[in-house]
Amino acid sequence: MNRKLRRAARATARHKQPEKTIRIHEAGHCVGRVLGAESLGWPTDEVIGYTEIYPAEIDKGKSQDGMVLLKSQATTFGMWFSKPMDDFLRARLRDPSAPDAATIQYAELASIIAEMRAAGIDVDRWFTTKIIELILGPMAEAKALGKSFDDVLGDYSSEGDLGDAFHLGYLSGKTLDETEEAIDENIGIAGRLIERPKVWRAVQSAAESFTYGRNDGRKTAKIILEALTGGNA
């Protein structure tokens, strides 16, 4: 992408919100983080660091009028491990002989998580909570579009979610079949959650607050909590 196109992307982004499906999908993940916070031992206002939404791809000539079209991508950052897992890892990294967090290798992380399990930490609760969080993104998108969950899960927008699910499985010591079973088993739970009026209101409220760039996680969590605790439904 050349400099001229990058400038066009930024100029266009400043004048509109990201596509609704992108915002709804990522809001589903954010609501999943808030709903799972207590299970993982975190305060609800700490589980979302920030959500970043940015134009990821620019193409010319796809529309009849030759306008530049934008396809957005979104990622939410924040607390990833459960609190007991995070404490274990931080204690391990304070060991002078251990690598620091920036250089720790993927396979080594899987080994450390196995140590967490051996130490009595509930790795499976973390795994299941994160799987539900991942499913809630495409589940929210499916509801918004009136499409089946399977169709959305098989779409490009959910490719990263599936990849993350299998990474979680690997790190948790699961086989591919066990991870697939976990996804299947938790689709129903995520589906029932998204049909709760307060949960759906929380998804919509968070989605409406998103703009291009970095969206503050504490603000998003507050919006979600207000939607989950307010009203009569």
GROMACS elastic network, one bead per residue, 0.5 to 0.9 nm:
[ bonds ]
;  ai    aj funct       b0    kb
    1     4     6  0.82876   500
    1     5     6  0.63472   500
    1     6     6  0.67530   500
    1    57     6  0.85378   500
    1    58     6  0.77302   500
    2     5     6  0.55340   500
    2     6     6  0.63950   500
    2     7     6  0.88681   500
    3     6     6  0.50726   500
    3     7     6  0.62284   500
    3     8     6  0.86246   500
    4     7     6  0.52407   500
    4     8     6  0.62719   500
    4     9     6  0.87268   500
    5     9     6  0.61380   500
    5    10     6  0.87050   500
    5    58     6  0.73056   500
    5    59     6  0.89609   500
    5    68     6  0.85398   500
    6     9     6  0.50421   500
    6    10     6  0.63520   500
    6    11     6  0.86551   500
    6    58     6  0.82406   500
    7    10     6  0.51770   500
    7    11     6  0.61113   500
    7    12     6  0.85461   500
    8    11     6  0.51301   500
    8    12     6  0.60842   500
    8    13     6  0.84792   500
    8    68     6  0.79567   500
    9    12     6  0.52383   500
    9    13     6  0.60337   500
    9    14     6  0.86815   500
    9    55     6  0.67012   500
    9    57     6  0.89156   500
    9    58     6  0.72696   500
    9    68     6  0.80990   500
    9    69     6  0.86598   500
    9    70     6  0.71837   500
   10    13     6  0.50495   500
   10    14     6  0.62521   500
   10    54     6  0.88537   500
   10    55     6  0.79417   500
   11    14     6  0.54103   500
   11    15     6  0.70437   500
   12    15     6  0.55901   500
   12    16     6  0.69983   500
   12    68     6  0.89032   500
   12    70     6  0.84932   500
   13    16     6  0.56344   500
   13    17     6  0.70370   500
   13    18     6  0.74506   500
   13    54     6  0.80779   500
   13    55     6  0.74368   500
   13    70     6  0.84946   500
   13   211     6  0.87195   500
   13   212     6  0.64020   500
   13   213     6  0.89352   500
   14    17     6  0.78793   500
   14   211     6  0.87025   500
   14   212     6  0.72555   500
   16    19     6  0.87577   500
   16   211     6  0.79797   500
   16   212     6  0.82243   500
   17    20     6  0.79049   500
   17    23     6  0.87661   500
   17   208     6  0.87563   500
   17   210     6  0.73218   500
   17   211     6  0.52784   500
   17   212     6  0.64471   500
   18    21     6  0.84478   500
   18    22     6  0.67323   500
   18    23     6  0.66684   500
   18    53     6  0.74215   500
   18    54     6  0.79903   500
   18    55     6  0.83131   500
   18    71     6  0.85858   500
   18    72     6  0.65619   500
   18    73     6  0.88050   500
   18   210     6  0.77123   500
   18   211     6  0.63321   500
   18   212     6  0.62069   500
   19    22     6  0.54014   500
   19    23     6  0.65036   500
   19    24     6  0.88032   500
   19    71     6  0.80682   500
   19    72     6  0.71668   500
   20    23     6  0.50887   500
   20    24     6  0.60192   500
   20    25     6  0.84409   500
   20   144     6  0.89431   500
   20   207     6  0.75099   500
   20   208     6  0.83431   500
   21    24     6  0.50757   500
   21    25     6  0.59268   500
   21    26     6  0.85245   500
   21   140     6  0.88380   500
   21   141     6  0.60061   500
   21   144     6  0.74061   500
   21   145     6  0.78086   500
   21   207     6  0.89387   500
   22    25     6  0.52520   500
   22    26     6  0.62624   500
   22    27     6  0.84791   500
   22    53     6  0.85199   500
   22    72     6  0.69595   500
   22    73     6  0.69294   500
   22    74     6  0.69191   500
   22   141     6  0.80201   500
   22   157     6  0.82310   500
   22   207     6  0.85009   500
   23    26     6  0.53491   500
   23    27     6  0.59420   500
   23    28     6  0.85877   500
   23    53     6  0.84271   500
   23    74     6  0.78466   500
   23   141     6  0.89059   500
   23   204     6  0.86813   500
   23   206     6  0.80563   500
   23   208     6  0.74403   500
   23   209     6  0.87550   500
   23   210     6  0.65135   500
   23   211     6  0.85056   500
   24    28     6  0.61958   500
   24    29     6  0.89089   500
   24   137     6  0.75212   500
   24   138     6  0.88589   500
   24   140     6  0.62709   500
   24   141     6  0.59045   500
   24   144     6  0.74464   500
   24   203     6  0.65194   500
   24   204     6  0.66436   500
   24   206     6  0.79583   500
   24   207     6  0.51506   500
   24   208     6  0.83285   500
   25    28     6  0.52381   500
   25    29     6  0.68585   500
   25    74     6  0.87525   500
   25   136     6  0.77906   500
   25   138     6  0.58366   500
   25   139     6  0.77501   500
   25   140     6  0.57145   500
   25   142     6  0.86484   500
   25   144     6  0.89364   500
   25   157     6  0.85248   500
   25   158     6  0.89554   500
   25   203     6  0.85881   500
   25   207     6  0.82143   500
   26    29     6  0.51568   500
   26    30     6  0.63695   500
   26    31     6  0.87494   500
   26    51     6  0.81182   500
   26    74     6  0.65150   500
   26    75     6  0.71677   500
   26    76     6  0.73473   500
   26   136     6  0.88038   500
   26   137     6  0.57619   500
   26   138     6  0.86170   500
   26   140     6  0.86083   500
   26   141     6  0.87537   500
   26   203     6  0.87397   500
   26   206     6  0.88877   500
   26   207     6  0.75360   500
   27    31     6  0.61067   500
   27    32     6  0.84563   500
   27   136     6  0.87101   500
   27   137     6  0.69795   500
   27   140     6  0.79663   500
   27   202     6  0.81936   500
   27   203     6  0.52236   500
   27   204     6  0.74231   500
   27   205     6  0.84285   500
   27   206     6  0.56188   500
   27   207     6  0.53099   500
   27   210     6  0.85580   500
   27   220     6  0.88366   500
   28    31     6  0.52142   500
   28    32     6  0.62246   500
   28    33     6  0.87624   500
   28   133     6  0.76547   500
   28   134     6  0.83851   500
   28   135     6  0.83668   500
   28   138     6  0.75483   500
   28   139     6  0.74345   500
   28   140     6  0.54536   500
   28   141     6  0.78588   500
   28   194     6  0.84168   500
   28   200     6  0.86713   500
   28   202     6  0.86491   500
   28   203     6  0.56372   500
   28   204     6  0.87668   500
   28   206     6  0.86300   500
   28   207     6  0.84894   500
   29    33     6  0.63363   500
   29    34     6  0.88809   500
   29    76     6  0.78318   500
   29   132     6  0.87480   500
   29   133     6  0.53197   500
   29   134     6  0.60423   500
   29   135     6  0.77064   500
   29   136     6  0.55929   500
   29   138     6  0.85884   500
   29   140     6  0.86332   500
   29   203     6  0.88104   500
   30    33     6  0.50275   500
   30    34     6  0.64459   500
   30    35     6  0.86784   500
   30    47     6  0.87626   500
   30    48     6  0.70966   500
   30    51     6  0.84949   500
   30    76     6  0.72986   500
   30   133     6  0.77077   500
   30   136     6  0.87147   500
   30   137     6  0.82721   500
   30   203     6  0.80176   500
   30   206     6  0.80550   500
   30   217     6  0.88389   500
   30   220     6  0.78655   500
   30   221     6  0.76595   500
   30   224     6  0.82679   500
   31    34     6  0.51232   500
   31    35     6  0.60795   500
   31    36     6  0.84911   500
   31   133     6  0.77411   500
   31   136     6  0.79212   500
   31   137     6  0.88878   500
   31   199     6  0.75510   500
   31   202     6  0.68970   500
   31   203     6  0.63424   500
   31   206     6  0.81946   500
   31   221     6  0.79082   500
   31   224     6  0.65505   500
   31   225     6  0.88079   500
   32    35     6  0.50975   500
   32    36     6  0.60186   500
   32    37     6  0.84598   500
   32   129     6  0.82983   500
   32   130     6  0.81382   500
   32   132     6  0.68671   500
   32   134     6  0.76418   500
   32   135     6  0.86139   500
   32   136     6  0.63021   500
   32   137     6  0.82325   500
   32   190     6  0.88717   500
   33    36     6  0.52226   500
   33    37     6  0.59913   500
   33    44     6  0.81139   500
   33    47     6  0.62663   500
   33    48     6  0.70898   500
   33    79     6  0.88475   500
   33   129     6  0.85248   500
   33   130     6  0.79744   500
   33   133     6  0.60750   500
   33   221     6  0.88245   500
   34    37     6  0.51877   500
   34    38     6  0.80898   500
   34    43     6  0.87125   500
   34    44     6  0.54739   500
   34    45     6  0.78736   500
   34    46     6  0.89316   500
   34    47     6  0.66865   500
   34    48     6  0.78687   500
   34   221     6  0.66867   500
   34   224     6  0.75854   500
   34   225     6  0.77597   500
   35    38     6  0.73276   500
   35    39     6  0.82612   500
   35    44     6  0.80151   500
   35   133     6  0.85163   500
   36    39     6  0.53328   500
   36    40     6  0.64232   500
   36    41     6  0.88001   500
   36    42     6  0.86953   500
   36    44     6  0.85015   500
   36    47     6  0.89450   500
   36   129     6  0.60464   500
   36   130     6  0.79383   500
   36   132     6  0.85920   500
   36   133     6  0.76483   500
   37    40     6  0.52846   500
   37    41     6  0.61851   500
   37    42     6  0.50745   500
   37    43     6  0.62882   500
   37    44     6  0.54635   500
   37    45     6  0.87897   500
   37    46     6  0.84430   500
   37    47     6  0.64769   500
   37    82     6  0.84761   500
   37   129     6  0.89310   500
   38    42     6  0.56999   500
   38    43     6  0.67215   500
   38    44     6  0.71517   500
   39    42     6  0.77797   500
   39    82     6  0.81519   500
   39   125     6  0.77293   500
   39   126     6  0.80727   500
   39   129     6  0.76118   500
   40    81     6  0.76783   500
   40    83     6  0.60532   500
   40    84     6  0.80182   500
   40   125     6  0.77508   500
   40   126     6  0.64944   500
   40   129     6  0.78412   500
   41    82     6  0.61976   500
   41    83     6  0.51980   500
   41    84     6  0.75010   500
   42    45     6  0.82416   500
   42    46     6  0.66345   500
   42    47     6  0.66075   500
   42    79     6  0.82520   500
   42    82     6  0.73486   500
   42    83     6  0.62239   500
   43    46     6  0.55140   500
   43    47     6  0.69665   500
   44    47     6  0.58238   500
   44    48     6  0.81578   500
   44   218     6  0.87228   500
   44   221     6  0.68584   500
   44   222     6  0.85737   500
   44   225     6  0.82556   500
   45    48     6  0.69687   500
   45    49     6  0.88800   500
   45   217     6  0.77377   500
   45   218     6  0.53874   500
   45   219     6  0.83837   500
   45   220     6  0.87169   500
   45   221     6  0.56626   500
   45   222     6  0.69894   500
   45   225     6  0.89808   500
   46    49     6  0.68528   500
   46    78     6  0.75085   500
   46    79     6  0.71801   500
   46   217     6  0.78582   500
   46   218     6  0.68570   500
   46   221     6  0.82017   500
   47    77     6  0.85378   500
   47    78     6  0.54533   500
   47    80     6  0.78892   500
   47   217     6  0.78577   500
   47   218     6  0.83527   500
   47   221     6  0.80354   500
   48    51     6  0.76689   500
   48    76     6  0.71119   500
   48    77     6  0.61935   500
   48    79     6  0.66496   500
   48   216     6  0.81574   500
   48   218     6  0.65192   500
   48   220     6  0.76702   500
   48   221     6  0.68050   500
   49    76     6  0.74206   500
   49    77     6  0.52802   500
   49    79     6  0.72457   500
   49   215     6  0.88801   500
   49   216     6  0.68219   500
   49   218     6  0.69794   500
   50    75     6  0.84737   500
   50    76     6  0.58458   500
   50    77     6  0.54437   500
   50    78     6  0.67038   500
   50   214     6  0.64172   500
   50   215     6  0.54430   500
   50   218     6  0.77095   500
   50   219     6  0.89871   500
   50   220     6  0.81684   500
   51    74     6  0.69667   500
   51    75     6  0.56785   500
   51    77     6  0.61922   500
   51    78     6  0.87845   500
   51   210     6  0.82435   500
   51   213     6  0.81445   500
   51   214     6  0.57890   500
   51   215     6  0.50297   500
   51   216     6  0.67432   500
   51   217     6  0.64974   500
   51   220     6  0.85528   500
   52    73     6  0.82492   500
   52    74     6  0.55519   500
   52    75     6  0.54222   500
   52    76     6  0.63210   500
   52    77     6  0.81362   500
   52   210     6  0.89028   500
   52   211     6  0.86485   500
   52   212     6  0.72096   500
   52   213     6  0.53853   500
   52   215     6  0.60775   500
   52   216     6  0.88640   500
   53    56     6  0.88511   500
   53    72     6  0.67223   500
   53    73     6  0.57008   500
   53    75     6  0.66581   500
   53    76     6  0.87669   500
   53   210     6  0.80238   500
   53   211     6  0.70630   500
   53   212     6  0.50109   500
   53   213     6  0.52148   500
   53   214     6  0.66362   500
   53   215     6  0.79956   500
   54    71     6  0.85462   500
   54    72     6  0.54851   500
   54    73     6  0.56856   500
   54    74     6  0.65739   500
   54   211     6  0.89594   500
   54   212     6  0.56204   500
   54   213     6  0.58566   500
   54   214     6  0.86125   500
   55    58     6  0.74259   500
   55    70     6  0.59406   500
   55    71     6  0.57008   500
   55    73     6  0.63126   500
   55    74     6  0.88943   500
   55   212     6  0.80431   500
   56    70     6  0.74466   500
   56    71     6  0.59552   500
   56    72     6  0.52796   500
   56    73     6  0.57938   500
   57    69     6  0.83536   500
   57    70     6  0.61465   500
   57    71     6  0.54923   500
   57    72     6  0.71377   500
   57    73     6  0.87144   500
   58    68     6  0.67039   500
   58    69     6  0.59615   500
   58    70     6  0.52925   500
   58    71     6  0.68665   500
   59    62     6  0.67554   500
   59    67     6  0.87846   500
   59    68     6  0.59762   500
   59    69     6  0.57468   500
   59    70     6  0.71863   500
   59    71     6  0.88266   500
   60    63     6  0.77360   500
   60    66     6  0.63248   500
   60    67     6  0.64837   500
   60    68     6  0.50019   500
   60    69     6  0.66721   500
   61    64     6  0.70658   500
   61    65     6  0.76398   500
   61    67     6  0.66355   500
   61    68     6  0.71346   500
   61    69     6  0.84014   500
   62    65     6  0.84752   500
   62    66     6  0.66243   500
   62    67     6  0.77142   500
   62    68     6  0.78674   500
   62    69     6  0.73145   500
   63    66     6  0.52770   500
   63    67     6  0.61840   500
   63    68     6  0.78772   500
   63    69     6  0.75719   500
   64    67     6  0.77752   500
   66    69     6  0.87859   500
   72   212     6  0.88224   500
   73   157     6  0.85744   500
   76   217     6  0.84626   500
   77    80     6  0.80543   500
   77   217     6  0.83275   500
   78   217     6  0.79746   500
   79    82     6  0.76634   500
   79    83     6  0.85450   500
   79    86     6  0.86506   500
   80    86     6  0.83026   500
   80   130     6  0.83774   500
   81    84     6  0.79866   500
   81    85     6  0.57208   500
   81    86     6  0.55426   500
   81   126     6  0.70814   500
   82    85     6  0.51772   500
   82    86     6  0.60336   500
   82    87     6  0.85690   500
   82   122     6  0.88781   500
   82   123     6  0.83410   500
   82   125     6  0.87609   500
   82   126     6  0.60756   500
   83    86     6  0.50106   500
   83    87     6  0.60684   500
   83    88     6  0.85599   500
   84    87     6  0.51246   500
   84    88     6  0.61887   500
   84    89     6  0.86892   500
   84   116     6  0.87596   500
   84   121     6  0.67403   500
   84   122     6  0.84305   500
   85    88     6  0.50697   500
   85    89     6  0.61935   500
   85    90     6  0.86029   500
   85   113     6  0.78333   500
   85   116     6  0.67619   500
   85   121     6  0.69750   500
   85   122     6  0.84961   500
   85   123     6  0.78401   500
   85   126     6  0.88026   500
   86    89     6  0.51575   500
   86    90     6  0.61058   500
   86    91     6  0.85698   500
   87    90     6  0.51748   500
   87    91     6  0.61702   500
   87    92     6  0.85599   500
   88    91     6  0.52328   500
   88    92     6  0.61793   500
   88    93     6  0.87196   500
   88   112     6  0.89956   500
   88   116     6  0.70792   500
   89    93     6  0.61254   500
   89    94     6  0.86638   500
   89   101     6  0.88988   500
   89   112     6  0.76929   500
   89   113     6  0.85697   500
   89   116     6  0.85548   500
   90    93     6  0.51004   500
   90    94     6  0.63344   500
   90   101     6  0.86337   500
   91    94     6  0.52388   500
   91    95     6  0.70209   500
   92    95     6  0.55025   500
   92    96     6  0.89727   500
   92    98     6  0.68517   500
   92    99     6  0.89804   500
   92   112     6  0.87103   500
   93    96     6  0.74642   500
   93    97     6  0.83875   500
   93    98     6  0.55746   500
   93    99     6  0.64621   500
   93   100     6  0.57797   500
   93   101     6  0.69741   500
   94    97     6  0.84927   500
   94    98     6  0.72965   500
   94    99     6  0.89490   500
   94   100     6  0.81444   500
   95    98     6  0.53420   500
   95    99     6  0.83690   500
   96    99     6  0.79064   500
   98   104     6  0.86221   500
   99   102     6  0.80451   500
   99   103     6  0.61452   500
   99   104     6  0.56840   500
   99   105     6  0.87618   500
  100   103     6  0.56053   500
  100   104     6  0.61598   500
  101   104     6  0.54250   500
  101   105     6  0.89508   500
  102   105     6  0.87971   500
  104   107     6  0.86862   500
  104   108     6  0.67054   500
  104   109     6  0.68340   500
  105   108     6  0.50949   500
  105   109     6  0.61774   500
  105   110     6  0.88257   500
  106   109     6  0.51295   500
  106   110     6  0.65488   500
  106   111     6  0.88910   500
  106   171     6  0.82454   500
  107   110     6  0.51386   500
  107   111     6  0.64751   500
  107   112     6  0.88383   500
  107   171     6  0.79620   500
  108   112     6  0.62646   500
  108   113     6  0.86704   500
  109   113     6  0.61770   500
  109   114     6  0.85952   500
  109   171     6  0.71230   500
  110   113     6  0.51020   500
  110   114     6  0.62957   500
  110   115     6  0.87750   500
  110   170     6  0.72682   500
  110   172     6  0.68689   500
  110   173     6  0.73993   500
  111   114     6  0.50480   500
  111   115     6  0.64642   500
  111   116     6  0.88088   500
  111   171     6  0.79601   500
  111   173     6  0.89851   500
  112   116     6  0.63321   500
  112   117     6  0.87863   500
  113   117     6  0.63291   500
  113   118     6  0.86310   500
  113   123     6  0.76002   500
  113   171     6  0.68224   500
  113   172     6  0.67304   500
  113   173     6  0.84374   500
  114   117     6  0.50823   500
  114   118     6  0.62686   500
  114   119     6  0.86382   500
  114   123     6  0.85581   500
  114   171     6  0.81953   500
  114   172     6  0.72335   500
  114   173     6  0.72438   500
  115   119     6  0.61091   500
  115   120     6  0.87861   500
  115   121     6  0.88703   500
  116   119     6  0.50226   500
  116   120     6  0.65974   500
  116   121     6  0.54515   500
  116   122     6  0.80827   500
  116   123     6  0.73243   500
  117   120     6  0.52585   500
  117   121     6  0.50732   500
  117   122     6  0.64519   500
  117   123     6  0.58929   500
  117   124     6  0.85899   500
  117   172     6  0.87909   500
  118   121     6  0.73143   500
  120   123     6  0.85368   500
  121   124     6  0.87468   500
  122   125     6  0.55640   500
  122   126     6  0.68586   500
  122   127     6  0.89816   500
  123   126     6  0.51550   500
  123   127     6  0.62033   500
  123   128     6  0.87482   500
  123   172     6  0.67749   500
  124   128     6  0.61097   500
  124   129     6  0.84673   500
  124   172     6  0.73330   500
  125   128     6  0.52608   500
  125   129     6  0.60517   500
  125   130     6  0.85310   500
  126   129     6  0.52056   500
  126   130     6  0.61129   500
  126   131     6  0.85386   500
  126   172     6  0.89667   500
  127   130     6  0.53152   500
  127   131     6  0.61538   500
  127   132     6  0.87940   500
  127   165     6  0.88467   500
  127   168     6  0.66095   500
  127   169     6  0.73453   500
  127   172     6  0.68548   500
  128   131     6  0.50200   500
  128   132     6  0.63150   500
  128   133     6  0.86528   500
  128   182     6  0.73262   500
  128   183     6  0.87361   500
  128   186     6  0.79178   500
  129   132     6  0.53037   500
  129   133     6  0.63309   500
  129   134     6  0.88017   500
  130   134     6  0.61802   500
  130   135     6  0.86131   500
  130   165     6  0.80798   500
  130   168     6  0.80822   500
  131   134     6  0.50880   500
  131   135     6  0.61850   500
  131   136     6  0.86809   500
  131   164     6  0.87881   500
  131   165     6  0.62081   500
  131   168     6  0.80577   500
  131   182     6  0.75898   500
  131   183     6  0.66657   500
  131   186     6  0.74980   500
  132   135     6  0.50250   500
  132   136     6  0.61389   500
  132   183     6  0.79377   500
  132   186     6  0.62431   500
  132   187     6  0.75572   500
  132   189     6  0.76518   500
  132   190     6  0.60746   500
  133   136     6  0.53138   500
  133   137     6  0.71900   500
  133   190     6  0.82058   500
  134   137     6  0.58974   500
  134   138     6  0.77907   500
  134   161     6  0.57827   500
  134   162     6  0.79567   500
  134   164     6  0.78445   500
  134   165     6  0.71356   500
  135   138     6  0.58839   500
  135   139     6  0.60571   500
  135   140     6  0.86524   500
  135   153     6  0.84645   500
  135   161     6  0.74555   500
  135   162     6  0.86430   500
  135   165     6  0.89152   500
  135   183     6  0.76802   500
  135   186     6  0.79525   500
  135   187     6  0.68316   500
  135   190     6  0.66091   500
  135   191     6  0.88688   500
  136   140     6  0.58721   500
  136   141     6  0.84731   500
  136   187     6  0.85913   500
  136   190     6  0.58587   500
  136   191     6  0.78690   500
  136   193     6  0.84942   500
  136   194     6  0.74168   500
  137   140     6  0.53750   500
  137   141     6  0.64153   500
  137   142     6  0.87532   500
  137   158     6  0.79751   500
  137   161     6  0.80759   500
  138   142     6  0.60012   500
  138   143     6  0.85917   500
  138   149     6  0.68357   500
  138   150     6  0.89650   500
  138   152     6  0.59521   500
  138   153     6  0.60086   500
  138   157     6  0.78528   500
  138   158     6  0.62335   500
  138   161     6  0.82388   500
  139   142     6  0.51304   500
  139   143     6  0.63475   500
  139   144     6  0.87245   500
  139   148     6  0.86142   500
  139   149     6  0.58274   500
  139   152     6  0.77651   500
  139   153     6  0.81443   500
  139   187     6  0.83742   500
  139   190     6  0.71523   500
  139   191     6  0.66960   500
  139   194     6  0.72126   500
  140   143     6  0.51876   500
  140   144     6  0.62099   500
  140   145     6  0.86651   500
  140   149     6  0.88233   500
  140   191     6  0.87669   500
  140   194     6  0.66624   500
  140   200     6  0.79601   500
  140   203     6  0.75163   500
  141   144     6  0.51102   500
  141   145     6  0.61450   500
  141   146     6  0.83843   500
  141   147     6  0.82065   500
  141   149     6  0.82919   500
  141   152     6  0.72228   500
  142   145     6  0.52393   500
  142   146     6  0.57748   500
  142   148     6  0.58364   500
  142   149     6  0.53758   500
  142   150     6  0.85916   500
  142   151     6  0.79445   500
  142   152     6  0.59439   500
  142   153     6  0.86146   500
  143   146     6  0.51019   500
  143   147     6  0.65128   500
  143   148     6  0.78455   500
  143   149     6  0.79781   500
  143   194     6  0.80938   500
  143   195     6  0.86450   500
  144   147     6  0.78621   500
  145   148     6  0.87326   500
  147   150     6  0.84270   500
  147   151     6  0.67620   500
  147   152     6  0.71032   500
  148   151     6  0.53248   500
  148   152     6  0.66264   500
  148   153     6  0.87238   500
  149   152     6  0.52309   500
  149   153     6  0.59916   500
  149   154     6  0.85426   500
  149   187     6  0.87421   500
  149   191     6  0.88321   500
  150   153     6  0.50139   500
  150   154     6  0.61297   500
  150   155     6  0.86510   500
  151   154     6  0.52803   500
  151   155     6  0.63842   500
  152   155     6  0.50010   500
  152   156     6  0.81526   500
  152   157     6  0.74293   500
  152   158     6  0.67737   500
  153   156     6  0.81129   500
  153   157     6  0.77911   500
  153   158     6  0.52991   500
  153   159     6  0.74692   500
  153   161     6  0.83884   500
  153   162     6  0.78653   500
  154   157     6  0.82886   500
  154   158     6  0.67036   500
  154   159     6  0.72889   500
  155   158     6  0.57411   500
  155   159     6  0.67546   500
  156   159     6  0.51380   500
  156   160     6  0.81098   500
  157   160     6  0.73178   500
  157   161     6  0.82697   500
  158   161     6  0.51022   500
  158   162     6  0.64288   500
  158   163     6  0.87057   500
  159   162     6  0.54074   500
  159   163     6  0.63383   500
  159   164     6  0.87243   500
  160   164     6  0.60527   500
  160   165     6  0.85532   500
  161   164     6  0.50812   500
  161   165     6  0.61770   500
  161   166     6  0.88072   500
  162   165     6  0.50203   500
  162   166     6  0.64309   500
  162   167     6  0.86687   500
  163   166     6  0.53286   500
  163   167     6  0.62500   500
  163   168     6  0.86732   500
  164   168     6  0.61326   500
  164   169     6  0.85647   500
  165   168     6  0.50849   500
  165   169     6  0.62568   500
  165   170     6  0.87739   500
  165   179     6  0.73061   500
  165   180     6  0.87550   500
  165   183     6  0.79824   500
  166   170     6  0.61740   500
  166   171     6  0.85776   500
  166   174     6  0.87241   500
  166   175     6  0.89393   500
  166   176     6  0.70515   500
  166   179     6  0.63887   500
  166   180     6  0.81766   500
  167   170     6  0.51253   500
  167   171     6  0.61924   500
  167   172     6  0.84990   500
  168   171     6  0.51621   500
  168   172     6  0.60001   500
  168   173     6  0.85968   500
  168   174     6  0.83419   500
  168   179     6  0.83270   500
  169   172     6  0.50516   500
  169   173     6  0.61981   500
  169   175     6  0.68762   500
  169   176     6  0.72203   500
  169   178     6  0.77661   500
  169   179     6  0.54635   500
  169   180     6  0.89822   500
  170   173     6  0.52205   500
  170   174     6  0.55176   500
  170   175     6  0.69124   500
  170   176     6  0.78354   500
  170   179     6  0.84106   500
  171   174     6  0.75061   500
  174   177     6  0.79355   500
  174   178     6  0.56998   500
  174   179     6  0.61852   500
  175   178     6  0.50764   500
  175   179     6  0.63008   500
  175   180     6  0.86646   500
  176   179     6  0.51665   500
  176   180     6  0.62255   500
  176   181     6  0.86195   500
  177   180     6  0.50697   500
  177   181     6  0.61187   500
  177   182     6  0.85804   500
  178   181     6  0.50253   500
  178   182     6  0.61480   500
  178   183     6  0.87093   500
  179   183     6  0.62876   500
  179   184     6  0.86707   500
  180   183     6  0.51508   500
  180   184     6  0.62699   500
  180   185     6  0.85902   500
  181   184     6  0.50486   500
  181   185     6  0.59647   500
  181   186     6  0.85661   500
  182   185     6  0.50626   500
  182   186     6  0.61617   500
  182   187     6  0.86371   500
  183   186     6  0.53839   500
  183   187     6  0.62241   500
  184   187     6  0.54332   500
  184   188     6  0.77727   500
  185   188     6  0.66688   500
  185   189     6  0.77993   500
  186   189     6  0.50661   500
  186   190     6  0.62373   500
  186   191     6  0.84470   500
  187   190     6  0.52079   500
  187   191     6  0.59756   500
  187   192     6  0.86231   500
  188   192     6  0.61756   500
  188   193     6  0.85814   500
  189   192     6  0.52720   500
  189   193     6  0.62592   500
  189   194     6  0.87935   500
  190   193     6  0.50182   500
  190   194     6  0.62011   500
  190   195     6  0.87168   500
  191   194     6  0.53043   500
  191   195     6  0.64268   500
  192   195     6  0.52776   500
  192   196     6  0.67289   500
  193   196     6  0.54641   500
  193   197     6  0.88658   500
  193   199     6  0.65806   500
  193   200     6  0.82214   500
  194   197     6  0.77368   500
  194   198     6  0.87190   500
  194   199     6  0.58230   500
  194   200     6  0.55821   500
  194   203     6  0.85046   500
  195   198     6  0.85778   500
  195   199     6  0.72303   500
  195   200     6  0.65095   500
  196   199     6  0.52985   500
  196   200     6  0.62108   500
  196   201     6  0.85493   500
  196   233     6  0.81304   500
  197   200     6  0.51930   500
  197   201     6  0.60138   500
  197   202     6  0.85526   500
  197   228     6  0.88202   500
  197   233     6  0.58526   500
  198   202     6  0.61196   500
  198   203     6  0.86935   500
  198   227     6  0.61576   500
  198   228     6  0.50241   500
  198   229     6  0.76067   500
  198   230     6  0.79270   500
  198   231     6  0.79537   500
  198   232     6  0.86072   500
  198   233     6  0.61242   500
  199   203     6  0.63359   500
  199   204     6  0.87399   500
  199   224     6  0.83748   500
  199   227     6  0.74805   500
  199   228     6  0.60572   500
  200   203     6  0.50369   500
  200   204     6  0.62396   500
  200   205     6  0.85388   500
  200   227     6  0.88080   500
  200   228     6  0.88755   500
  201   204     6  0.51148   500
  201   205     6  0.59925   500
  201   206     6  0.85290   500
  201   224     6  0.83486   500
  201   227     6  0.60100   500
  201   228     6  0.75021   500
  202   205     6  0.50936   500
  202   206     6  0.60833   500
  202   207     6  0.84237   500
  202   223     6  0.72280   500
  202   225     6  0.74247   500
  202   226     6  0.78118   500
  202   228     6  0.60171   500
  203   206     6  0.53357   500
  203   207     6  0.60677   500
  203   208     6  0.86373   500
  203   224     6  0.72060   500
  203   227     6  0.85622   500
  204   207     6  0.50434   500
  204   208     6  0.61305   500
  204   209     6  0.87542   500
  205   208     6  0.52200   500
  205   209     6  0.65159   500
  205   220     6  0.89374   500
  205   223     6  0.66799   500
  205   224     6  0.69470   500
  205   227     6  0.71833   500
  206   209     6  0.52378   500
  206   210     6  0.66838   500
  206   220     6  0.60508   500
  206   221     6  0.82455   500
  206   223     6  0.61817   500
  206   224     6  0.61814   500
  206   227     6  0.89735   500
  207   210     6  0.54514   500
  207   211     6  0.88153   500
  208   211     6  0.82670   500
  209   215     6  0.84104   500
  209   220     6  0.76302   500
  209   223     6  0.83850   500
  210   213     6  0.87430   500
  210   214     6  0.87506   500
  210   215     6  0.64418   500
  210   220     6  0.84803   500
  211   214     6  0.77604   500
  211   215     6  0.69627   500
  212   215     6  0.79077   500
  214   217     6  0.89872   500
  215   219     6  0.79308   500
  215   220     6  0.75297   500
  216   219     6  0.54768   500
  216   220     6  0.64070   500
  216   221     6  0.88468   500
  217   221     6  0.60647   500
  217   222     6  0.85023   500
  218   221     6  0.50499   500
  218   222     6  0.61028   500
  218   223     6  0.86306   500
  219   222     6  0.51007   500
  219   223     6  0.62785   500
  219   224     6  0.86947   500
  220   223     6  0.51318   500
  220   224     6  0.62385   500
  220   225     6  0.86427   500
  221   224     6  0.50514   500
  221   225     6  0.60658   500
  221   226     6  0.85628   500
  222   225     6  0.51128   500
  222   226     6  0.61162   500
  222   227     6  0.86217   500
  223   226     6  0.52646   500
  223   227     6  0.63559   500
  223   228     6  0.87303   500
  224   227     6  0.51947   500
  224   228     6  0.61612   500
  224   229     6  0.86741   500
  225   229     6  0.60431   500
  225   230     6  0.82678   500
  226   229     6  0.53435   500
  226   230     6  0.56918   500
  227   230     6  0.54021   500
  227   231     6  0.76563   500
  228   231     6  0.82615   500
  229   232     6  0.88709   500
  230   233     6  0.83590   500
